[in-house]
Amino acid sequence: MRKSTIGFMFLVVALAASLNGCAQTGQFAVGNMTHVELSEPNYKVVATSVSGEAEAAYLIGIAFSDGPKSGSLSLHRLRGTGKLYTGAMDSLWKNFAAEHGEVEGRRLALANVRYDAATRNFLVYNDISLSIRADVIEFSE
């Protein structure tokens, strides 16, 4: 093969690799329009500081966390789903159910929701982890 053909093939492969990538971003912004009267004795706190975590790792890119926003812009995901907030919330409810019984059919709500995100960026590898922690309230009749 000639040098120009090899150079052209390298350029095509590099271009194709640069067009293939993944990104995930999220913002944990909760808006709730439900009016709940907490001055009545119609609820009890059934669990405090229940937590859930999710992680993802990427190849060649950058992960970031800035206030309520967290995300990654990278070439290839190595592990994790890229849906950090969904994964962390699913993990939170799974952890609650393991300790306090099934969630289905109960009148539960989260209170005092807080989250932490951590990122690590290296030259060719980056990862991000998200943790959500909340208190769980159960309402009675």
GUGU-888173 format. One record per residue (C-alpha): residue in three letters; y, z, x. Coordinates in steps of 0.5 Angstrom, whole numbers, padded with zeros to 4 digits, always signed. Layout:
N
AlaYZX...
***
This chain:
141
Met+0000+0000+0000Arg+0007-0001+0002Lys+0012+0004+0003Ser+0016+0002-0002Thr+0011+0002-0007Ile+0009+0009-0005Gly+0016+0011-0006Phe+0017+0008-0013Met+0010+0012-0015Phe+0013+0018-0012Leu+0020+0017-0016Val+0016+0016-0023Val+0012+0022-0022Ala+0018+0026-0020Leu+0021+0023-0026Ala+0016+0025-0031Ala+0015+0032-0028Ser+0022+0033-0029Leu+0022+0031-0037Asn+0016+0035-0038Gly+0018+0043-0039Cys+0019+0049-0043Ala+0024+0053-0046Gln+0025+0059-0050Thr+0030+0063-0052Gly+0031+0068-0057Gln+0036+0073-0060Phe+0034+0080-0063Ala+0040+0080-0069Val+0038+0084-0075Gly+0041+0083-0081Asn+0039+0086-0087Met+0042+0086-0094Thr+0037+0091-0097His+0041+0097-0100Val+0037+0104-0099Glu+0039+0111-0101Leu+0037+0115-0095Ser+0040+0121-0098Glu+0035+0122-0103Pro+0028+0125-0101Asn+0024+0119-0103Tyr+0022+0117-0095Lys+0019+0121-0089Val+0019+0119-0082Val+0012+0117-0081Ala+0012+0115-0073Thr+0017+0115-0068Ser+0018+0111-0062Val+0013+0106-0064Ser+0013+0100-0059Gly+0011+0093-0058Glu+0011+0089-0052Ala+0011+0081-0050Glu+0011+0077-0044Ala+0011+0070-0041Ala+0011+0067-0034Tyr+0014+0061-0032Leu+0013+0056-0026Ile+0020+0053-0023Gly+0026+0055-0027Ile+0030+0061-0029Ala+0029+0067-0034Phe+0035+0071-0037Ser+0037+0077-0041Asp+0044+0078-0043Gly+0045+0083-0048Pro+0042+0081-0055Lys+0039+0074-0052Ser+0033+0073-0047Gly+0030+0067-0045Ser+0027+0062-0040Leu+0029+0055-0038Ser+0023+0053-0034Leu+0018+0047-0032His+0012+0050-0034Arg+0009+0056-0038Leu+0004+0060-0034Arg+0002+0065-0039Gly+0005+0068-0046Thr+0007+0064-0052Gly+0014+0063-0051Lys+0015+0067-0058Leu+0017+0074-0055Tyr+0021+0077-0061Thr+0015+0075-0065Gly+0010+0077-0060Ala+0013+0084-0059Met+0014+0085-0066Asp+0007+0084-0068Ser+0005+0088-0062Leu+0009+0094-0065Trp+0006+0093-0072Lys-0001+0093-0069Asn+0000+0099-0065Phe+0003+0103-0071Ala-0004+0101-0075Ala-0008+0103-0070Glu-0005+0110-0070His-0003+0111-0077Gly-0007+0107-0081Glu-0006+0100-0084Val+0001+0097-0086Glu-0001+0093-0092Gly+0000+0095-0099Arg+0005+0101-0096Arg+0013+0101-0097Leu+0015+0101-0089Ala+0021+0100-0086Leu+0023+0100-0079Ala+0029+0104-0077Asn+0033+0105-0070Val+0030+0099-0067Arg+0032+0098-0060Tyr+0029+0093-0055Asp+0029+0092-0047Ala+0028+0086-0043Ala+0026+0085-0036Thr+0026+0079-0032Arg+0024+0077-0025Asn+0026+0070-0022Phe+0023+0068-0015Leu+0024+0061-0012Val+0018+0058-0016Tyr+0016+0063-0021Asn+0019+0067-0026Asp+0017+0072-0032Ile+0020+0076-0038Ser+0018+0081-0041Leu+0021+0084-0048Ser+0019+0091-0051Ile+0021+0093-0058Arg+0021+0100-0060Ala+0023+0103-0067Asp+0022+0109-0072Val+0018+0108-0078Ile+0020+0110-0085Glu+0015+0110-0091Phe+0018+0110-0098Ser+0015+0114-0104Glu+0016+0113-0111
***
